[in-house]
Amino acid sequence: LTSEARNLLGRIRSRFGNVQIISTCRPGARIATTGKISKHASGQAIDFRVPGRKREVVQWLKANHRSGGTMTYSDMDHIH
């Protein structure tokens, strides 16, 4: 992971506690819908869950993390 990604993960852990990592750096990763290189390929993306606090974490990320993006889907239990 990049230092920025590690720092953000540390801030999330400090604020919300238990963070379960789903996926981080995946060399060669591509975005399924476009075929473009994914931010996971360079260690700039983290997929994770914080059990029972998804909505709260997403709201915090939107308010406090402006570089990069926050994605989630209603049928997923994790945050990207």
N, C-alpha and C positions, 0 to 999 in steps of 0.2 A: 504494500500500500504506500501511496505517497504520504509525505509528512502531513499535508493538509487533511487527507482522509483519516489518518490516524488521530490527529488532533480533534477532528469533528467527532469521531467515534468516542474519544475520551470525554468530550463535553456531554455527549448523549448519555454515556454511562454514569457520569457524575450527577446528572440531573434525574435520570429515570431508573438507574439501577441495572437490573438484570437485562443484558442485551444478548440475544441469541443470534450469532452470525450465520447467515445462510450461504453467502457467496461473497468473495472479494476478488482478488486478482486472478484472471483467467486469460493467460496469453492466447492471442488469436481469437478472442471472443468477438462475435458479431451480433448486431441487432437483428432479431429474427425477421421483422417486417420490412427492413430496408437493405440488409446485408452490409451496412456501414459498420466500421470498427466501433465496438462498444467501449465505453469508459472503463469497463472491467478489464479490458486488455492491457491498460496502462496503470492499473491500480488506483484509479480515480473514482471508483464506485464501490458501494457496499450494499448488499441486500441483507436486511436484518429484521428481527421482530423483537418487540418488547411486550411480552404477554399481558393482555388486558389493557394496554395503554396506547394502542395504535393511533387513535384519533388525536389524543393529547400530544404524542410525539410529532405527528404530521403538522399539527398547528404550530408547535414550537419551532420546527424546522422552517416552515414558511415564514415565520416572524423573525428568525434569528440566523438563517443560513441563506445568504443571497447569491453566493457563487456556486454554480452547479445547479442541480435541480432536485426536486423531491417528487417521486412518483409512487403511486399505490393504486390498486384497483379493488373494487368492492368484493371481488371473488378471491382475493389474495389476502393472506394474513400477515404478509411482510411488507416492508417499506424498502424502496430503492432510492 
